[in-house]
Amino acid sequence: MHWKQTYSGPITSVNTMEDNMASTLIQFRIENDEKQRSSQILETMGLSLPAYLRICMIRLNKEKGIPFSMKLDDRIPGEKTDIEVRS
């Protein structure tokens, strides 16, 4: 035996896909060639730039820190920086 339950009261809340989507806009400036090179790399991986940035922020929060090494030794040889290294 099959029966269907119906509700005729007022609808107070409807969950939509938008409720689960990101709602904060973040903007920043970067050199155009850097953006283009990044976008090309990500495209070969099947990712968009916004998707990659979301992944980075999620990892940052999950690991409570930057999810990769950021050492002065990792800089490009011959690259000039304003950072003074003291021994």
N, C-alpha and C positions, 0 to 999 in steps of 0.2 A: 504494500500500500504506500503510495507516494502522496505527500501533501506539501503545499507551499505556504510558508509563513510570510505574511506581508506586514509592513509597518506603514501606518498612515500619519504618524506624528511629524512634527517639524524636524528638519535636518539642521543640526546645530554645528556640525563639523564634517568636512569632507577632506580626506587626505588625497592630495594630488602628487604627481611625480615632482612638481616644482617644490613641494614641501621638503623633499629629500635632496634637492639639488643645492649646489653651493650658492650662497647669497651675498658674499662679500667680494667686491671688486678691488683688485690690487693693480696699481699701475706703476711702472718705473721706466726709466730711459736707459737705453743701451745702444751702442753703435750699430748701425744697420748691417754692416758686414758680419758682426758677431751673431746677430739674430738670424741672418740668412744661413750662415754655416750651421748654427744650432738646429734650425728648422730642417735643413737637408739631412743632417745626421738622424734626427728623430723620425723623419719621414721614412727612412730606410728601415727603421725599427718598428714602424707602424704606430708611432705616437705623434700627437700634436704637441706644440710647445706648451699650451695651457695644461694638458694632461701631465706632462713631465713636471711642470712646476708644482702641480697638486701632489704628485708622488713625492717630490722633494720635501714639501712642507709636512706631509704625513709622516715621512721617515724622521724628520727633524723632531717632531713632537713625540713619536714613539720611542726614539733613542735618547730623547732629552739632550740633544746636541747635534752638531753637524755630522752627517753620516759618512764622512770621508776625511782623510787626513789633510790637514792644512798646516804644513810645516814650511818654515823659511827655506829649507833644503829642497822643497818641491818647486821653487821658482825656476823660471827659464834661465839657463846660463847666459850671463851678459845683460840680463834684464835689470834696469835701474829701478830702485824703490826708494821711498822716503823713510824706510824703516832702518833704524840704527840697531845693529846687533852687537850686544855687549857680551864679553866673555868673562 
